[in-house]
Amino acid sequence: MTDTIETSEANELNLVDRVYRSTRAAIVDGTYAPDARLRLNTLASENEVSLIPVREALRLLERERLVIATPNKGARVAPVSLTCLTDLYRVRKIVEVEAIRLAAPKLRKDSITTLRELVDEMVARFDVEDDKGFLALHRDFHFGIYDLSGSDWLRHIIEILWGHADRYVRLAVRHSILNGLVQDDIQRTSVEDIGNDHHSILDKLEEDDIDGAAAAVISDLDGTINRIRNAISEGLVESEV
């Protein structure tokens, strides 16, 4: 009897995880637009589950601040907000600079060489408008440094912040790519800026200039903020104040 109950609970958790992952991915990539209603029956049908795992998945997404649930009105995708963006990136700067400072003394030359190769591949993926490939490599680059911080809690906090920043980062990348489809010079500038920003972080680390590396990380984050603001101002997505 106990085995049956445990199996049932495990299956339920798997269903919740499935709905959570598919819904989260759809929010992050813009399939579910900011402020869009998330109807329980629709999500249940799309994921071929009952309403119970859908409700649990939405609660998890609400904790991540990707979903807003209002009594008697249901759930909706959290809006894109310039206020949220500014606050989110303010905190990212604090924790990622600290991670850089802790990781810098442990970064070997062979690791820097590997990270430079990642940057070059990132730029190549961006140049051919492979946003998924670019974003995966971009994450590998940053966490290739942050993982050396030696702080599990710091890495955990960065992971949470990156999770919420996902859709903002994708918005910035999509904006740069869409602009590039119209104006090659904008695309080229974006590609060069991305490469230079990330190589600059490594340059400073290689010179044992920890303050310079911290400043380069902040500059990289500011570049993303500016691309997102441009995307919002040009109407690629609506935003709350």
C-alpha positions, 0 to 999 in steps of 0.5 A: 500500500505504501509503495502504491502511495509513493508511486502515485505521489512521484507520478504527480510530481512528475506531472507538475514538473512537466507542466511547470517546465513547458509553461515556463518555457512558453513564458520565457520565449514569448509564446505566452505574452506578458499579461496573457491569461493562463487558463487552467483548462487550456494548460491541462489540455495542452499538457494532457494532465488534470487541473491539479498539476496545473495549479501546482505548476502555476504556484511554482511560477508565481514564486518565481514572479513569472506568473501573477495569480489574482483571487477570482480572476485567475492567473496571468503572465507577469508583465514586463516592467522597466521597474522590475528590470532595473531592480532585478539587474541592480541585484544581479550586479551585486551578486555577480560582481561578488562571484567574480571577485571570489572566482578570480584567484581560482581562474587558471590560464587554460580556463580563460582560453576555454572561455575565450573559445566560448565567446567566439562561438557565442558571437558566431551563433549570434551572427547567424541568428541562432538565439538558442545556441547563443543563449546556451553558450552565454550561460556556459560562459558566465557560470564557467566563472561563477562556479569557481566562486566556491559559494553554493549559496551565491551560485544558487541566488545567481541561478534564481536571478538568471531564471527570472532574467531569462525572458528579458535577456531573450527579449534583448537578443530578439530585438538585436536580431530583428534590428539586424534583419533590417539594418546590417550595421546594427547587427554587426555593431551588436555582434562586436559589442557582445564579443568585446564585452565578454572578452573584456571580462577575460582581459581583466581577469587575465591581468589580475585586475579584479576591479576591472573585471567587476566593472566589465561585468557591470558594463555587460549587464548594462548593455543588456539593459539598454537593449531591453529598453530599446526593444520596449521603446520600439514596441517589440513588447508592451511594458508596465512602468 
